[in-house]
Amino acid sequence: MKKLLIGNQAVAAGLHDGGLGVVSSYPGTPSTEITEFLSKYDDLHSEWAPNEKVACEVAFGASLAGARSACAMKHVGLNVAADPLFTLSYTGVNGGMVICVADDPAMHSSQNEQDSRHYAIASKVPMLEPADSQEAYTFAKTAFELSEQFDTPVILRMCTRIAHSQSVVETTDAIPAVLEDYEKNPAKYIMMPGNAIKRHPFVEERTLKLQEFAENCIYNTVEYGSSDEIGIITSGCSYQYVKEALPTASVLKLGMVNPLPKKLIE
């Protein structure tokens, strides 16, 4: 089915159709509509949290119990959620977990500018960045599989232009929400120093596996133009500006912006 959706509505539809069971968020423009649209679905639990840290921890609690979960916030909210984010990189997940963060370049509704890609790099967590509503839907839906495959939370980075602009989305069949079996595993989920030290090599090995995955994944695409004199590497909203300004250029569009596909770039 084809629909005209703003980016945030597309994210909500993708999360729902990906089998989302629980979403907990703190409202902040330009991310707010993600959870507002999710609240309209009757087959999942949605709630507002008192702050972004709590939202992230509620989503992790749901993941730990076996549900696919999500939380949403704006860029300054990721500062508040940074404490659980960095630890979740070590613990990994049970049910897939997606952290939606909406950046606000040019500060349309924010007190500062931040680039959340730095958080993905610092926490060693994969980040996906859609360039339109169709990718917002597809990336959100498939992020759960990525999360479970690599035992990691996945950050979905939106920005104001993509979150609030409309484009056509072709939706696919929804995956029913199911609960993964909960298995008590203190060594994996309780990050006392002794356990955390043992989890650190896992994080490094996962990063290498994600880098290899990025080389041939659905999120990164090459578009060859009619000109062989210029090529552009871009992502997200910037891709739309590139296509307008340099329609004949070849483009490497990065949908997975962390970790970078180094071989593909070379």
C-alpha positions in Angstrom: 0.0 0.0 0.0 1.3 3.5 -0.9 0.7 6.4 1.4 1.9 10.0 1.7 3.6 10.3 5.1 5.8 12.7 7.0 9.1 11.2 8.1 8.1 10.7 11.7 4.8 9.0 10.7 6.9 6.7 8.5 9.2 5.8 11.4 6.2 5.0 13.5 4.7 2.8 10.8 8.0 1.1 10.3 8.5 0.4 14.0 5.0 -0.9 14.3 5.3 -3.1 11.2 8.6 -4.4 12.5 7.0 -6.0 15.5 7.2 -3.2 18.1 5.8 -4.1 21.5 6.8 -1.2 23.7 7.7 2.4 23.1 8.6 4.9 25.8 9.6 8.5 24.9 10.1 12.0 26.0 8.5 14.7 23.7 10.8 17.0 21.9 10.5 18.6 18.5 11.3 17.4 15.9 10.8 13.8 17.3 7.5 14.1 19.1 5.2 12.8 16.3 6.9 9.4 16.3 5.4 8.5 19.6 2.2 10.4 18.9 1.5 8.3 15.8 2.6 5.1 17.7 0.0 5.8 20.4 -2.7 5.3 17.8 -1.9 1.6 17.5 -3.9 -0.7 19.8 -1.5 -3.6 19.6 1.5 -2.1 21.4 2.2 -0.3 24.7 3.1 3.4 24.3 3.9 5.9 27.1 5.6 9.2 27.8 8.4 9.1 30.3 9.5 11.8 32.7 12.8 12.2 30.8 14.9 10.6 28.1 17.0 8.6 30.5 13.9 6.9 31.9 12.5 6.4 28.4 15.7 4.6 27.3 15.7 2.5 30.4 12.1 1.5 30.0 12.7 0.5 26.4 15.7 -1.6 27.6 13.6 -3.2 30.3 11.1 -4.3 27.6 13.9 -5.6 25.4 15.4 -7.5 28.3 12.0 -9.1 28.9 11.9 -10.1 25.2 9.9 -7.5 23.5 11.0 -5.4 20.5 11.1 -1.9 21.9 11.9 1.7 21.0 12.3 5.2 22.5 12.3 8.6 20.8 13.9 11.9 21.7 15.5 15.0 20.1 19.2 15.6 20.0 19.5 17.4 23.3 17.6 14.5 24.9 20.3 12.1 23.9 22.6 13.9 26.3 20.1 12.9 29.1 20.0 9.3 27.8 23.8 9.0 27.3 24.3 7.1 30.6 22.2 4.1 29.7 23.2 4.3 26.0 26.8 3.7 26.7 26.1 0.8 29.0 23.6 -0.7 26.6 26.4 -1.0 24.1 28.0 -3.4 26.4 25.0 -5.4 27.6 23.4 -5.8 24.2 19.7 -6.7 23.9 17.3 -9.5 24.0 14.4 -8.2 21.9 15.5 -5.7 19.3 15.8 -2.1 20.5 15.7 1.1 18.4 16.7 4.5 19.8 15.1 7.2 17.6 16.9 10.6 17.8 15.9 13.7 15.8 18.6 16.3 15.3 17.7 19.9 14.5 20.2 21.6 12.2 19.7 25.4 12.0 17.8 25.2 15.4 14.2 25.5 14.2 13.0 24.5 17.6 16.1 24.0 19.8 18.5 25.8 22.0 21.6 24.4 20.2 22.8 22.3 17.4 24.3 18.8 17.9 25.3 16.0 15.6 24.2 12.8 17.2 26.5 10.8 14.9 29.2 11.5 17.4 27.2 9.6 20.1 27.0 6.6 17.8 30.8 6.7 17.3 31.5 7.2 20.9 29.2 4.5 22.2 30.1 2.1 19.3 26.5 1.6 18.4 25.3 1.3 14.8 23.4 4.3 13.4 21.0 4.4 10.4 20.1 7.7 8.7 17.2 7.8 6.3 17.0 10.4 3.4 13.2 10.3 2.9 10.0 8.9 4.3 10.4 5.6 2.4 13.8 5.0 4.0 12.5 6.1 7.4 9.9 3.4 7.1 12.3 0.7 5.8 15.1 1.5 8.1 12.9 1.6 11.2 11.3 -1.7 10.3 14.5 -3.5 9.6 16.4 -2.0 12.5 15.0 -4.6 14.9 16.5 -7.4 12.8 19.9 -5.6 12.8 19.6 -5.1 16.6 19.0 -8.7 17.2 21.5 -10.0 14.7 24.4 -8.0 16.3 23.1 -7.9 19.9 23.1 -4.1 20.1 20.7 -1.2 20.3 20.4 0.6 17.0 20.2 4.4 16.7 17.9 5.8 14.0 18.9 9.4 13.3 16.3 11.8 11.9 16.6 15.5 11.3 14.0 18.2 11.1 13.7 18.3 7.3 13.2 14.5 7.0 11.0 14.2 10.1 8.6 16.9 8.9 8.6 16.6 5.1 6.3 14.3 3.2 7.0 11.7 0.5 5.4 8.5 -0.8 5.9 5.3 1.3 5.1 1.8 0.2 4.4 -0.2 3.3 4.8 -4.0 3.6 3.1 -6.6 5.7 3.5 -6.1 9.5 5.5 -8.6 11.5 3.4 -9.7 14.6 4.9 -8.6 17.9 6.3 -11.6 19.8 8.2 -12.1 23.0 11.7 -13.6 23.0 12.4 -16.0 25.8 13.9 -14.3 28.8 17.1 -16.0 30.0 18.7 -14.9 33.3 22.2 -13.9 32.5 23.9 -11.6 35.1 27.3 -11.7 33.4 25.7 -10.1 30.3 23.2 -7.6 31.8 24.6 -6.5 35.1 27.5 -4.2 34.3 29.5 -4.3 37.5 33.2 -3.7 36.6 34.1 -7.4 36.5 31.4 -8.1 34.0 31.9 -5.0 32.0 35.6 -5.7 31.5 34.6 -9.1 30.0 32.0 -7.5 27.7 34.5 -4.9 26.2 36.1 -7.4 23.7 32.5 -8.2 22.5 31.9 -4.6 21.7 35.1 -4.4 19.7 34.4 -7.6 17.8 30.9 -6.5 17.1 32.2 -3.2 15.6 34.4 -5.2 13.2 31.4 -7.4 12.2 29.2 -4.3 11.7 31.9 -2.7 9.5 32.0 -5.8 7.3 28.1 -5.9 7.2 28.1 -2.2 6.1 30.1 -3.0 2.9 27.1 -4.8 1.2 24.0 -3.9 3.2 20.7 -2.5 2.0 21.3 0.8 3.7 24.2 2.0 1.6 23.7 2.5 -2.2 25.8 3.7 -5.1 24.1 5.8 -7.8 26.2 6.3 -11.0 25.5 9.6 -12.8 26.2 10.7 -16.3 29.3 12.7 -15.3 32.5 10.8 -14.5 34.2 13.9 -13.2 32.6 14.2 -9.8 31.4 11.9 -7.1 29.7 12.8 -3.8 29.6 10.8 -0.5 26.6 11.9 1.5 23.8 10.8 3.8 20.4 11.8 5.0 18.9 15.2 4.2 22.2 16.3 2.5 21.5 13.6 -0.2 18.4 15.6 -1.3 20.4 18.8 -1.7 23.2 16.9 -3.6 20.6 15.6 -6.1 19.2 19.1 -6.7 22.6 20.8 -7.0 24.5 18.1 -8.9 22.0 15.9 -10.7 24.7 14.4 -13.0 27.1 13.4 -10.2 27.7 9.9 -9.0 26.6 9.5 -5.4 27.4 7.1 -2.6 24.5 7.5 -0.2 25.3 6.2 3.3 22.2 5.0 5.1 24.4 3.3 7.8 26.5 6.2 9.0 28.2 4.3 11.8 30.3 2.2 11.4 31.4 3.5 8.0 31.9 1.0 5.1 35.6 1.9 4.5 36.1 -0.5 1.6 33.0 0.8 -0.2 34.1 4.4 0.3 37.6 3.5 -1.1 
